[in-house]
């Protein structure tokens, strides 16, 4: 079953690669065209319709992930330690957030909004209560020169979830 995401990015239910999220990873693995996040196999397509390569990288365990390009090829590095430690919907949000950077650029608030709207549009969130764990986590995050302070960031995500 394929589900299209909004704005030229397709995040799809595909074959399962859950073993990559449950095993210890000691070296970069990939590229993969899709990964299993919280029981939902997902892939990412950039704004210019290029498939985004996905890598499992233990060197980014302290981070959620990193979206970038190399020689014009978009890719995302995902930290298995992070994704193994969070509830499914939280992991799905952060995967979509990193994917969003290949559509909306470096704007963190726009990536947050893109991610939560895609979760809603894909049916990953069907009721506001399903976003509560994510919103609590985000509300406790520190701000930075590119990220809103946690409470404002959580409010932005909530507003995006509740607006078309």
GIDASUL-V221036 format. One record per backbone hydrogen bond with DSSP energy under -0.5 kcal/mol. NH is the residue of the N-H (numbers start at 1). CO is the residue of the C=O. If there is no record, write none. Layout:
((NH	CO) (NH	CO))
This chain:
((5	9) (9	6) (10	8) (11	9) (12	10) (14	12) (20	17) (21	18) (22	18) (23	19) (29	56) (31	54) (32	54) (35	42) (37	35) (37	40) (38	36) (40	37) (41	39) (42	35) (46	50) (47	102) (49	46) (52	44) (53	51) (53	74) (54	32) (55	76) (56	29) (57	55) (57	78) (60	57) (61	58) (63	60) (66	77) (68	75) (70	73) (73	70) (74	72) (75	68) (76	53) (77	66) (78	55) (78	76) (79	64) (80	78) (83	79) (84	80) (85	82) (91	87) (92	88) (93	89) (94	90) (95	91) (96	92) (97	93) (98	94) (99	95) (100	96) (101	97) (101	98) (102	99) (103	100) (104	100) (105	100) (105	101) (107	104) (108	106) (111	107) (112	108) (113	109) (114	110) (115	111) (116	112) (117	113) (118	114) (119	115) (120	116) (121	117) (122	118) (123	120) (124	119) (125	119) (130	127) (131	128) (132	129) (135	131) (136	132) (137	133) (138	134) (139	135) (140	136) (140	137) (141	138) (144	147) (150	141) (152	149) (153	149) (154	150) (155	151) (156	152) (157	153) (158	154) (159	155) (160	156) (161	157) (162	158) (163	160))
